């Protein structure tokens, strides 16, 4: 890293606004968590590369890390205006909109990302969360199932699906999904705690008590 920084310094000595070096600098600053400085580097690079859709997306990500979601939204919209097929910008736009509480618009953005890339597990997950927030639990369950197809060994996704099933009153189906999550990660506290609660509600008291003891032990 130190050697790379020294080389970048030499580039800037020769050409202070060298766009590729500014992008590299912005990426490095973002990795270090220096997002304000990353934003400044990406904006300087955009001065000479205003039609670079990927660079607008990078700027949006850095702004999002600073919780400047309206500015991030504008950056993502610029990226998509330049390249309508840029799935990551479409996905990131959904995140920025959701963070602003604009759930219907976020849903549209995630669906647009999925139209471009139907197997995008992150978009299915976030779409499921948006639908769950709107109490559309059947649709949320379907979205979580698609996310699980992309990442079948993720116990968190199985818990999300179980929660959507539970909220539809499908206790037995929810129990199955919590058991699947625990099979993947036996000490997964969230899945164990929720399994205990659902077993309790379903009247399976002996097993619920055993699960509660496992939770307390953890």
Secondary structure by P-SEA (a helix, b strand, c coil): caaaaaaaaaaaaacccaaaaaaaaaaaaaaacaaaaaaaaaaaaaccccccaaaaaaaaaaaaaacaaaaaaaaaaaaaaacccaaaaaaaaaaaaaaacaaaaaaaaaaaaaaacccaaaaaaaaaaaaaaacaaaaaaaaaaaaaaaccccaaaaaaaaaaaaaacaaaaaaaaaaaaaaacccaaaaaaaaaaaaaaacccaaaaaaaaaaaac
